[in-house]
């Protein structure tokens, strides 16, 4: 892994929220996931953080048949709770 990157397992938004509201697919794609690994130069992100990341600038990675995303820490938009 490059020193300034994080490895993310992408998650898809649920079709219904916890309160039962149905999410509508309006063409807006939100890239979100959980950080599984961080490079040594990553300063603020940590393993286990739930994040939203930029739509462009990431690299798709397949490890043991599972798909992940590798992106620079600076392309993380927000941390989710």
C-alpha positions in Angstrom: 0.0 0.0 0.0 1.3 3.5 -0.8 2.2 5.5 2.3 -0.5 8.2 1.9 -3.5 5.9 1.1 -6.3 4.2 2.9 -7.9 0.9 1.9 -11.7 1.0 2.1 -14.4 -1.7 1.9 -17.3 0.0 0.1 -20.8 -0.3 1.5 -24.0 0.2 -0.4 -26.7 2.5 1.1 -29.7 0.5 2.4 -32.9 0.6 0.5 -34.8 1.6 3.7 -33.6 3.6 6.6 -33.9 2.4 10.2 -37.2 4.3 10.5 -38.7 2.7 7.4 -38.2 5.5 4.9 -37.4 4.1 1.4 -34.3 5.6 -0.3 -35.0 6.7 -3.8 -32.3 6.1 -6.5 -32.1 9.6 -8.0 -28.9 9.0 -9.8 -26.7 10.5 -7.1 -24.0 8.0 -6.1 -22.5 8.4 -2.7 -19.2 6.5 -2.2 -19.0 5.3 1.3 -17.3 2.6 3.2 -15.2 1.4 6.2 -11.4 1.9 6.4 -9.6 -1.4 6.7 -6.0 -0.3 6.5 -4.0 3.0 6.5 -0.6 3.8 5.2 2.1 5.2 7.5 1.8 8.8 6.2 -2.0 8.9 6.9 -2.5 11.4 9.7 -6.2 11.6 10.5 -8.0 8.6 9.2 -7.9 5.3 11.2 -9.0 1.7 10.8 -12.7 1.3 11.5 -13.7 4.9 10.4 -16.9 5.0 8.3 -16.2 7.5 5.5 -17.5 9.2 2.4 -14.9 9.5 -0.4 -14.6 11.3 -3.7 -16.2 9.8 -6.8 -13.0 10.1 -8.8 -9.4 9.6 -7.8 -9.6 6.1 -6.2 -8.3 2.8 -7.4 -10.4 -0.4 -7.5 -8.6 -3.2 -5.8 -9.5 -6.9 -5.7 -8.0 -9.1 -3.0 -9.0 -12.7 -2.7 -12.0 -12.1 -4.8 -13.3 -9.2 -2.7 -13.5 -5.7 -4.1 -12.0 -2.7 -2.2 -11.0 0.9 -2.9 -7.7 2.5 -2.4 -7.7 6.3 -2.1 -5.6 9.2 -0.8 -6.5 10.5 2.6 -7.0 14.0 1.2 -9.9 12.6 -1.0 -11.9 11.5 2.0 -14.9 13.9 2.2 -16.4 13.1 5.6 -16.5 10.7 8.4 -19.9 9.1 9.2 -21.2 8.0 12.5 
